[in-house]
Amino acid sequence: MVKPASRHGEHRRDNASFWPGRSGLGQDVRQDAWRAAASVPDPEVPCVTVADLGILRSVDIEDGVAVARVTPTYSGCPAVLAIELAVEAALREAGFEARVERVVSPAWTTDWITEEGREKLRAYGIAPPAKASNSVRSLFGETDVACPKCGSHETSRVSEFGSTACKALYRCLDCREPFDYFKCI
Amino acid sequence: MAAQANIDRSTLVTFLLRLADDHLILGHRLSEWCGHAPMLEEDLAMPNMALDLIGQARALYQYAAEAEGEGRSEDDLAYLRRERDYLNCLMVERENGDFAHTMLRQLYFAAFMQPFWAGAVRSADATLAAIAGKAVKEVAYHVRHAGEWVVRLGDGTEESRRRMEQAIEALAPYVDEMFETDPVSEAIAEAGIAPDPASLREAFDRTVGTIFAEAGLEFQPVQFGQTGGRQGRHGEAMGYLLAELQHMQRTYPGAVW
């Protein structure tokens, strides 16, 4: 049904004859492509997928090519390239000719993390971000972060910057466990 | 196609390079702390902030290369220009000094960039607005992080306070340069691309003033500040910095990995 994979950037033959883009089938194909791309785990937080995090913005079929649009979390996120390559590979694996485009606007916000994604983060031991990232925070304002292990709100921040750009370091004052907090941006 | 403001190409490129160079050079300085910070958390924090800055610099260099249209890449701009072609302000190239000095410099730069990015979010130039949309969130963390350290050290022990006061004195000659206005910055502001640096002074003074008040520190303005970075005239520290920054590309031209 779909074209066999070929290398990105190679010249393509006109495949209109066997690409079912015009029929109702097109929607199914688009969903297949979305499912393939959406299944890619984040390389630094592998418990969640790129779709859970909201960094996979869209997957469309354009001229027979599956075009996935991905947005970086932070300007300097070193995982961006790895994510783009993994998404492209996943689409190829599913039999698509694929292209990944990077979009920076609108800027990614932690509000785009899905409910399922937030639950997965919590289960993994990472406190999910506070909601409403665009609220103005006071200079020394503290966010209420619940411990992902015992649920206590008696927590304190150890460091604003954690093991990756998107996380801060916290500790629970009740169960004494240190944990990562997915920063709200 | 992204909206573009009405501005001549060389003015736009100069503006973008000044901005990109500030971020690359300060990002490089911060990265020098990696493995040398006074505590593990700071060993993570400083490279994290460096990553934000270098990420912002990359986006700006990519745009500058595209706007310039002379076939240079972001890497060419970052690694293969001569010292006189770098247009960063002098403060960001200063040696790190001690931790207090680094944190105060970080506070100054972030307190300057925060209102800049907040204004640039509404830029008439869609590409810059998109870069600003991400940067404005990142810089908020930098202000908070550096601000907390300035309070902790300024209001800390006798020794930490002495270090912070030394840092204030050492950096004082480099503050005013950030707010300099010239025909390039004026044209950029006029075209609605980004705020004029001079207009950011009030917000900067407010942020730094609040933090200094909390820390019991006093800002010491100087009568004659250092200047020249925006025209490519740098201090002695810059040459050593570039020697390290450019070493790989100069030794193995075109190296990639």
Interface residues (C-beta under 8 A of the other chain):
Chain A: P72 Y74 S75 G76 C77 P78 V104 S105 P106 A107 W108 T109 S133 R137 L139 F140 V158 S159 E160 F161 G162 S163 A165 L169 K183 I185
Chain B: E41 E42 L44 A45 N48 M49 A50 L51 D52 L53 I54 G55 Q56 R58 A59 A126 A129 A130 I131 G133 K134 A135 K137 E138 A140 Y141 V143 R144 H145 G147 E148 T207 T210 I211
